[in-house]
Amino acid sequence: MNYGYIGLGNLGGHLAASLIRAGHQVTVYDRNTDLAARHAAMGAKVAASPAELAAGVDHIFTCLPSPAVSQAVLTQILPAMRKGATWVENSTLGREDVLRLGELAQGFGVRMLEAPVTGGVHLAARGEITVLVGGDQDLFDLHRPALQAIGDKIFHMGPLGSAAVIKVITNMLAFIHLVADGEALMLAKRGGLDLKTAWEAITASSGSSFVHETEGQLILNGSYDIAFTMDLALKDLGFAMGFGKEYGVPLDLASLTNQTFMKGKAVYGGQAQSTQIVKLLEDALGTDLRAAGFPARLE
């Protein structure tokens, strides 16, 4: 099929590249023309605007930083999209945003499939990220080959809105684990342990987590370079807090983590790496968490 892809940032750029490598026809657009040119070198066509892209493809993927941006792009592409086309949204949106934007698309004869991804930019680069899908079964079946091109674990969670809930849950857990891992590593450091050996021991223990095994390495390197910002973390934690209120679930740990990330943004700025949340503890105690042998970025 002939796909369009809008939003070629840290995550979307890798997802679009996976579609290209899998042999799909792909037309791309990004406000950053250098990113679009990079994908043109891989074999993609480049559109001059979202509307131009929409007029020349069968279906469109997007990966954008916020619901407001998704809606702004959607209003540009919907009038030009073909009736019966699919809008596949890789961005993380709240459930209400998904349902509202899906209804907006339906008014133009376009159907929505939500497909947020989880696992980290490094897995997206390898085409091995996990894809969480919400939407009608026939759309899931239609776009399964494209979804399998961008990820190796695909979960159809149910109707539209279902993927938004599970994606927010997974991110909420990741941020809680990140704060906890920083505290654990600091205990090891202040307790006089070798941090590399401590990291390895935790990895081999019942206390390990995906976050410890991946982002923990970037903390110990000191780069913190996970390609995910404080602002994005707060966006996702905000969705989680909203779900807690909606479903009547007390989220004590998530609430504390949300407050910690608000402090992190205040100190380092919204565009700082989310992994730098651990630096709050390092700075407060005047103790760094550096260890040799860890990468600056995950491969």
N, C-alpha and C positions, 0 to 999 in steps of 0.2 A: 504494500500500500504506500501511498504518497502522503507522508506525514510532514506537518510543520512543527517546529519547536521554537518557543519564545521563552527567553530567559536562560542565558548561557553562563551563569555565575559559577561559583565553586561546585555546586551540586548539579545544576541543570546542564552545564557544559559537558560533564562526564556522561550524563544520561543520554544527551543528544549524540555524543560520539559513539556510544554503544549501539544506538539505532543505526548509525551510518555504517559501523563495522559489520553489523548483521546483514547488510545489504538492502535495507529499506531506502527508498527515495526520501530525502529529508531536505526541507527548506528551512532556514533558520533566520531568526531576527533577534537582535539585542541592541540596546541603545549604545553599548560599547562596540563600535565597529571593528575593533581589533579582535574581540572575541568571535564575532561573526566571521571575520577573515580566517581565523584559525580553523574554523569548521569547514570553510570553503576549501581549504587545503586538504581536508580529509575527503572531500567529494560532495559536500552539501552545496545547495544553491543558497543564495543570500537574497532576502527580500529587503526592500527599502523602508517598509513600514509593516506593522501588524496587519493592517487591512490588505495590503498587497499580498502578504503571505497567505492570509485566509482565503483569498480569491483563487489561489493556485494549488491548493492541496485538498486531500480528501478528509483528513482529520488533524487535530492540533493538540500537541502537548504544551503545557506551560509549567514553569518552575519559577516562582516569583516570591518576593520577600514578605508580603503581607496580604491580608484579604483586600485591603483598599487598592493595592496595586493590581491584584488579580481582577477585581471588578473594573478598574480603569482599562485594563487590556481587553477584558471581555467585551466592553462596550464598543471597542474599536473593531474587534474581529467578527462579532456576531452578525452584523448586517451583510458581511461579505461571505460568510460560510454557507456551504451548500446545505439544503434541507436534508435532514437525516444524518448529517455529519456528527462526529463525536468530539467533545472537548475532554481531554484527559488531563487532569490536574495533579501534578506531582508535588505541589506546594502543601505545606501543613496549614490547614484551615480549621476553624472551629466548626462543630457540627451545624450550628445555625447558619454559618456562612455558606457551607456546602449546600444545604437545602435551599437557601435563598438564591444563591448563584445558579444552582441547577434549575430552579424554576424560571429564572431570568433567561437562561439558555433555551429552555423548553419553549418559551414564547417566540423564539426565532426558528423553531423546528430543529434545534440542536440538542443532543442528549449528552449528559455529563457522566463521566466515570472518574471517581476520585482514586488516586493511586499514589499517596504519599509513600516515601521510602524511609528506611531506617537502617542504621549500621555504620554510618560514617562515610565521609567523602572518599577515603582510601578504598572502600569496597565498591563505591560507585565507579571509581576509575577502573576497577577490574571487571565491572559488569557482574558483581557478586553481591550487590546490596539486596536487602529484603524489601519486597513491594507489598504494601497493604492496600487491598482494593475494596471499594464500595461501589455498588451499582447493579444494574440488571444483569442477569446471567448471560443473556445473549451478547451484551456488549463486552463482558468479560471474555467470553469465548472468541469473539471477533478480534479482540486486541491482544489475546494471550501471546501470540508470537512476539509482538513488540514488547510486551511486559517481560517475557522471558529473555529478551535481548538485553534489558537493562538490569535485571536481577536474577539470582539463582534460586531464591525462595519466594514464592508467590502465594499470598493468602487472600482468598476471596472472603471477606468478613461478613458480607450480607448486603442489604440495600444501601442506597446512597446515605451517607452520614455515618455508617458503621466504621469505616476506616479512620475517620477523623477521631473517633473516640479511642480506638486502640493505639493510634499514633501518639496522641497526647499522653496516654498511659505509659507507653514505652519511653517517651522523652522525660516525663516526670520522674520515672524510676532512674533514668540515666543521670539526671541532675542531682538527685538525692545520693546516688552512689558516688558521684564525683566529689561532693562535699565530704562524704564519709571517708572516701579513699584518701583525701588530703589529710584528714585528721589521723587516719591510721598510719600513713607514712611519716607524719610529724611525730607520733608516738615512738615509732621505730627510730627516727633520727635522734630525738631527745633521750631515748633510752640507750643510746650508744651502739645501735646495730648498724652494720653495713647496709646501706639502702638498696644496693643491687641484690644482695642476698635476701634481704627482707622482701623486696618485690617478688623475687622468684618463689620464696616460701609462701607468700600470700596467694600467688598464682596457682600454686599446687595444693591449696587448702580449700576448706569448705567456705571460707570467707571471700573467695575470689568473685569477680564479676567481669563482664565484658568491658566495662568502663575501666576497671583497674588494669586489665590486660592490654588495653589500647591507649586510652588517654593518660593512664598512669605513666606510660613511657615518655610522653611528651612533657609531663610535669618534671620528671627526673632529668630529662635533657635540658629543661629550662626554656624551650622554645614556645611551649604551650600551643603550638600551631595546629589546631584541629579544624581550622577553616569554618568555624561556627561562632557567632558573636554573642556577647552578653544580651544585646537587644533581642536576638532570635530566641535565646533561652527564656527571657522574660515573657516574650510573646507566648511561647508554648506553656510556660508555667501559669500564665494568665488564663489560658484555655482550661488547664487542669483545675484551677480554683473555681472557674465558672461551672465546670461539670460537677464539682463537689457540692456547690450550692444547689444546682439543678436536681441532682440525684439524692441529696440528703446524706452525703458521705463526709464525715469529718476527715480532713486531710492535714493532720498535725505536722507530719514530717515535710510534706509539700509546702505548707505555709511557712515553716522555718526556712526551708531552702529558697523559697521565693524572696523572703526578706534578706537572706544572705546575698542573693544575686542582685537585689536592689542596692545593697551596700557596694557590691563589686562594680556595678555600673557607676555609682557615685564617685568611686575612687579612680577607676581606670577608663571610664567612658563606655558608651554603648557599643562601640565598634571593637572593643577589646575582645580577645579570644575568650570564649566561655570557660575554657580550662584554667584561665587566670583566676578563677574564683578561689583556687587553692592558695594563690599568692597573698590573699588577704591574711591568711593564717601565718604564712611565711613572714610577711612584713610586720605583723603584730608581735611576733615572737623574735624577730631579728634572726631567723634561722632559715636558711635555704634548703631546698630538697633536691640538690643536685647529686647525680651519680654518673659515673662513666659508663659508656657502652650502650646508650639509648639513643634512638634516632630523633632528628629534629622534626621529621614528618613521617607519618605512617605510609607504607607502600602497599 
